[in-house]
Amino acid sequence: MGLQIQKETFEPEEYERFGQRLTESLEALRQVLARPGFGVGPRTIGAELEMFLVDAAGYPLPVNRQVMSQTMDPRVTVEIDRFNLECNLRPAPLAGRPFTAMRAEFESALAEVRRAAATQGARVAVTGILPTLREADLGSGALTAQPRYRALSAAIRRRRQEPIRVVIGGEDRLTLEWDDVSLEGANTSLQYHLRVDPADFARMYNAAQLATAPVLAVSGNSPFLLGRRLWDETRVALFRQAVDDRGEAPSEAPQHGRVTFGHGWARQGALELFAESVALHAPLLPVLGTESPLARLAEGALPRLDELRLHQGTVWSWNRAIYDPSAGGHVRIEMRALPAGPTVVDMLANGALLLGLTLGLADEVESLLPGLPFTCARGNFLRAAKEGLDAMLLWPERTAPSPRLVPAVALVERLLPVARQGLVGAGVEAEEADSLLSVVAARLRAQQTGARWQRKMLARLEAHMPRPDALGALLERYMTHAASGRPVHEWPLD
């Protein structure tokens, strides 16, 4: 259990004390990571799945706390907006049949959420951005009634001293100004966690950064926002702007967004990523715990580093370093770029590809990075989010002095054996790896992601009904097909 936020505003001296604690925590983390054997152990994976609650007509239904009251499942928790819930799956060993175990957990957790939701007249929609979402569904009244979310919204608004401005272009264009962080709740994701040994962290993290763009390109599921046709993975564009605490005040020092792909390849390990978060981002929630990290170290105990973990939770890197003090302590990579949905099978296939590529590229990542400047990797990520299957991605070639542009589909086809090698080499049974990666291969052949299916379906429906009605009809078809369990590349356009 982390620090509890009990109020919405803070005094200057609280920020000062919190900053001092962060400095102390970084030194404590340095010492912890230097301990022989810390965090060394079998690789494990975990996942967090966010979802929407909708009414009979498919519009957001703000009843997450009421639904929570109807279930005792510890995996289920509320999220930032009142129509969001999240399921946190239990970590499991990577070796063996981890995705079979994860599938059972996904299905049981979703079944329990659907049961509890039905008591409140709600249904569960698992998709990156809800097609039927309207501006009226958002705003301060949409925030879940917990001090943490109110305090976060107030802190960002105070630092900006002006409304949040969102501008996203695509087939249509969205421009709006907003006064709170409820826009963040328009996004729901599937986040995978991979535990790694501290000594391997830098190369594993860089491999995850390298892998994220091609995987995102073939996993898009968020093509609409507030009735506009935008990016294949509009979440990426929206999230960056929805919690941006940078105002327009003139400053000689560069300001960095709190939602970021990063600022360069990792060189040493997890510590530098935590230090970067502290150096580049002012605290938003300066809540102090009772533990002194260095005093705990002096006692021979493992510090919790609650303040550092709280601060890291307000810097939303697409691949984020996590320190976990439980069960002897470890570090892991939280992979945040993938959308929720469309089906459990699709989400597991996306995870198998991302985790497999991270593992498979890690052994050769040091030889690949000189051929791909970090700015190119960041550009790949944005192009993958915007253009999906049509993206052209820069990829390092050992035989060429500079990266070459490769179609995303062709690149993923080339990388599938690397992902398989990464999974099987980590102990995943070959049959399990092949089964899920074959879903990705079939998706590439069909040229149909969740985003592409939604775009095509909207075009068909909009030919004979207004867009708001077409988006509602689209969602109903989406939920019906998702309930069938068939992967999205098999969904008909009817």
Solvent accessible surface area in square Angstrom, and as a share of the most:
residue,aa,sasa,rsa
1,M,188,0.84
2,G,40,0.39
3,L,33,0.16
4,Q,90,0.40
5,I,14,0.07
6,Q,141,0.62
7,K,92,0.39
8,E,81,0.36
9,T,87,0.50
10,F,22,0.09
11,E,97,0.43
12,P,99,0.62
13,E,84,0.38
14,E,29,0.13
15,Y,53,0.20
16,E,111,0.50
17,R,115,0.42
18,F,1,0.01
19,G,28,0.27
20,Q,110,0.49
21,R,38,0.14
22,L,3,0.02
23,T,91,0.53
24,E,40,0.18
25,S,0,0.00
26,L,32,0.16
27,E,59,0.26
28,A,0,0.00
29,L,0,0.00
30,R,118,0.43
31,Q,69,0.30
32,V,0,0.00
33,L,38,0.19
34,A,73,0.57
35,R,79,0.29
36,P,138,0.86
37,G,55,0.53
38,F,18,0.07
39,G,6,0.06
40,V,94,0.54
41,G,27,0.26
42,P,107,0.67
43,R,71,0.26
44,T,33,0.19
45,I,3,0.01
46,G,5,0.05
47,A,4,0.03
48,E,29,0.13
49,L,1,0.00
50,E,20,0.09
51,M,0,0.00
52,F,0,0.00
53,L,0,0.00
54,V,0,0.00
55,D,38,0.20
56,A,90,0.70
57,A,61,0.47
58,G,1,0.01
59,Y,59,0.23
60,P,11,0.07
61,L,38,0.19
62,P,48,0.30
63,V,21,0.12
64,N,1,0.01
65,R,115,0.42
66,Q,77,0.34
67,V,1,0.00
68,M,58,0.26
69,S,81,0.53
70,Q,76,0.34
71,T,13,0.07
72,M,184,0.82
73,D,22,0.11
74,P,120,0.75
75,R,25,0.09
76,V,6,0.04
77,T,46,0.27
78,V,14,0.08
79,E,36,0.16
80,I,5,0.03
81,D,0,0.00
82,R,84,0.31
83,F,2,0.01
84,N,3,0.01
85,L,0,0.00
86,E,13,0.06
87,C,1,0.01
88,N,51,0.26
89,L,11,0.05
90,R,137,0.50
91,P,104,0.65
92,A,25,0.20
93,P,86,0.54
94,L,1,0.00
95,A,59,0.46
96,G,25,0.24
97,R,99,0.36
98,P,4,0.03
99,F,3,0.01
100,T,70,0.41
101,A,50,0.39
102,M,10,0.04
103,R,103,0.38
104,A,62,0.48
105,E,28,0.12
106,F,1,0.00
107,E,79,0.36
108,S,52,0.34
109,A,1,0.01
110,L,6,0.03
111,A,58,0.45
112,E,41,0.18
113,V,1,0.00
114,R,110,0.40
115,R,119,0.43
116,A,0,0.00
117,A,0,0.00
118,A,67,0.52
119,T,73,0.42
120,Q,58,0.26
121,G,52,0.50
122,A,5,0.04
123,R,77,0.28
124,V,9,0.05
125,A,1,0.01
126,V,13,0.07
127,T,1,0.00
128,G,0,0.00
129,I,2,0.01
130,L,0,0.00
131,P,2,0.01
132,T,7,0.04
133,L,3,0.02
134,R,105,0.38
135,E,81,0.36
136,A,95,0.74
137,D,24,0.13
138,L,14,0.07
139,G,15,0.14
140,S,65,0.42
141,G,52,0.50
142,A,7,0.06
143,L,3,0.02
144,T,0,0.00
145,A,62,0.48
146,Q,59,0.26
147,P,55,0.34
148,R,80,0.29
149,Y,25,0.09
150,R,69,0.25
151,A,0,0.00
152,L,10,0.05
153,S,10,0.07
154,A,31,0.24
155,A,2,0.01
156,I,0,0.00
157,R,77,0.28
158,R,101,0.37
159,R,105,0.38
160,R,21,0.08
161,Q,150,0.67
162,E,44,0.20
163,P,47,0.29
164,I,2,0.01
165,R,129,0.47
166,V,0,0.00
167,V,46,0.26
168,I,3,0.02
169,G,26,0.25
170,G,40,0.38
171,E,107,0.48
172,D,32,0.17
173,R,156,0.57
174,L,0,0.00
175,T,62,0.36
176,L,17,0.08
177,E,103,0.46
178,W,33,0.12
179,D,84,0.43
180,D,13,0.07
181,V,0,0.00
182,S,0,0.00
183,L,0,0.00
184,E,26,0.12
185,G,1,0.01
186,A,0,0.00
187,N,16,0.08
188,T,1,0.00
189,S,6,0.04
190,L,0,0.00
191,Q,10,0.04
192,Y,0,0.00
193,H,16,0.07
194,L,0,0.00
195,R,43,0.16
196,V,1,0.00
197,D,36,0.19
198,P,24,0.15
199,A,102,0.79
200,D,30,0.15
201,F,0,0.00
202,A,16,0.12
203,R,67,0.25
204,M,4,0.02
205,Y,10,0.04
206,N,2,0.01
207,A,0,0.00
208,A,0,0.00
209,Q,3,0.01
210,L,5,0.03
211,A,0,0.00
212,T,3,0.02
213,A,2,0.02
214,P,1,0.01
215,V,0,0.00
216,L,1,0.00
217,A,0,0.00
218,V,0,0.00
219,S,4,0.03
220,G,2,0.02
221,N,0,0.00
222,S,0,0.00
223,P,0,0.00
224,F,3,0.01
225,L,1,0.00
226,L,13,0.06
227,G,19,0.19
228,R,77,0.28
229,R,67,0.24
230,L,5,0.03
231,W,37,0.13
232,D,4,0.02
233,E,0,0.00
234,T,0,0.00
235,R,6,0.02
236,V,4,0.03
237,A,5,0.04
238,L,0,0.00
239,F,15,0.06
240,R,105,0.38
241,Q,17,0.07
242,A,0,0.00
243,V,0,0.00
244,D,18,0.09
245,D,5,0.02
246,R,68,0.25
247,G,14,0.14
248,E,141,0.63
249,A,71,0.55
250,P,135,0.85
251,S,71,0.46
252,E,185,0.83
253,A,65,0.51
254,P,105,0.66
255,Q,79,0.35
256,H,54,0.24
257,G,11,0.11
258,R,1,0.00
259,V,6,0.03
260,T,19,0.11
261,F,10,0.04
262,G,10,0.10
263,H,69,0.31
264,G,32,0.31
265,W,43,0.15
266,A,8,0.06
267,R,197,0.72
268,Q,156,0.69
269,G,7,0.06
270,A,5,0.04
271,L,49,0.24
272,E,29,0.13
273,L,22,0.11
274,F,1,0.01
275,A,36,0.28
276,E,59,0.26
277,S,6,0.04
278,V,36,0.21
279,A,83,0.65
280,L,61,0.30
281,H,9,0.04
282,A,37,0.29
283,P,27,0.17
284,L,1,0.01
285,L,3,0.02
286,P,4,0.02
287,V,26,0.15
288,L,63,0.32
289,G,20,0.19
290,T,148,0.86
291,E,40,0.18
292,S,41,0.27
293,P,1,0.01
294,L,65,0.32
295,A,47,0.36
296,R,86,0.32
297,L,23,0.11
298,A,91,0.71
299,E,124,0.56
300,G,59,0.57
301,A,26,0.20
302,L,35,0.18
303,P,0,0.00
304,R,80,0.29
305,L,1,0.00
306,D,23,0.12
307,E,4,0.02
308,L,0,0.00
309,R,69,0.25
310,L,17,0.08
311,H,4,0.02
312,Q,9,0.04
313,G,20,0.19
314,T,2,0.01
315,V,3,0.02
316,W,16,0.06
317,S,18,0.12
318,W,8,0.03
319,N,2,0.01
320,R,22,0.08
321,A,2,0.02
322,I,31,0.16
323,Y,4,0.02
324,D,25,0.13
325,P,18,0.11
326,S,62,0.40
327,A,107,0.83
328,G,60,0.58
329,G,3,0.03
330,H,21,0.09
331,V,0,0.00
332,R,49,0.18
333,I,0,0.00
334,E,6,0.03
335,M,0,0.00
336,R,19,0.07
337,A,2,0.02
338,L,2,0.01
339,P,0,0.00
340,A,0,0.00
341,G,0,0.00
342,P,8,0.05
343,T,6,0.03
344,V,21,0.12
345,V,18,0.10
346,D,0,0.00
347,M,1,0.00
348,L,4,0.02
349,A,0,0.00
350,N,2,0.01
351,G,0,0.00
352,A,0,0.00
353,L,1,0.00
354,L,3,0.01
355,L,0,0.00
356,G,0,0.00
357,L,0,0.00
358,T,0,0.00
359,L,13,0.06
360,G,12,0.11
361,L,3,0.01
362,A,2,0.01
363,D,121,0.63
364,E,46,0.21
365,V,0,0.00
366,E,112,0.50
367,S,68,0.44
368,L,10,0.05
369,L,19,0.10
370,P,111,0.70
371,G,19,0.18
372,L,0,0.00
373,P,73,0.46
374,F,18,0.08
375,T,92,0.54
376,C,29,0.18
377,A,4,0.03
378,R,77,0.28
379,G,17,0.17
380,N,4,0.02
381,F,2,0.01
382,L,72,0.36
383,R,71,0.26
384,A,1,0.01
385,A,0,0.00
386,K,94,0.40
387,E,64,0.29
388,G,1,0.01
389,L,8,0.04
390,D,94,0.48
391,A,0,0.00
392,M,77,0.34
393,L,0,0.00
394,L,38,0.19
395,W,8,0.03
396,P,6,0.04
397,E,38,0.17
398,R,163,0.60
399,T,127,0.74
400,A,17,0.13
401,P,138,0.87
402,S,63,0.40
403,P,26,0.16
404,R,134,0.49
405,L,103,0.51
406,V,17,0.10
407,P,63,0.40
408,A,0,0.00
409,V,24,0.14
410,A,42,0.33
411,L,0,0.00
412,V,0,0.00
413,E,88,0.39
414,R,115,0.42
415,L,8,0.04
416,L,26,0.13
417,P,86,0.54
418,V,31,0.18
419,A,0,0.00
420,R,94,0.34
421,Q,128,0.57
422,G,7,0.07
423,L,0,0.00
424,V,54,0.31
425,G,69,0.66
426,A,23,0.18
427,G,35,0.34
428,V,3,0.01
429,E,80,0.36
430,A,39,0.31
431,E,123,0.55
432,E,8,0.03
433,A,0,0.00
434,D,60,0.31
435,S,65,0.42
436,L,17,0.08
437,L,11,0.06
438,S,60,0.38
439,V,18,0.11
440,V,0,0.00
441,A,23,0.18
442,A,17,0.13
443,R,4,0.01
444,L,4,0.02
445,R,176,0.64
446,A,47,0.36
447,Q,82,0.36
448,Q,13,0.06
449,T,2,0.01
450,G,2,0.02
451,A,0,0.00
452,R,40,0.15
453,W,0,0.00
454,Q,0,0.00
455,R,46,0.17
456,K,83,0.35
457,M,1,0.01
458,L,2,0.01
459,A,66,0.51
460,R,137,0.50
461,L,8,0.04
462,E,53,0.24
463,A,86,0.67
464,H,132,0.59
465,M,55,0.25
466,P,86,0.54
467,R,53,0.19
468,P,91,0.57
469,D,83,0.43
470,A,0,0.00
471,L,8,0.04
472,G,15,0.14
473,A,22,0.17
474,L,0,0.00
475,L,0,0.00
476,E,63,0.28
477,R,80,0.29
478,Y,3,0.01
479,M,30,0.13
480,T,92,0.54
481,H,24,0.11
482,A,26,0.20
483,A,84,0.65
484,S,67,0.43
485,G,32,0.31
486,R,106,0.39
487,P,18,0.12
488,V,1,0.00
489,H,33,0.15
490,E,78,0.35
491,W,8,0.03
492,P,50,0.32
493,L,42,0.21
494,D,101,0.52
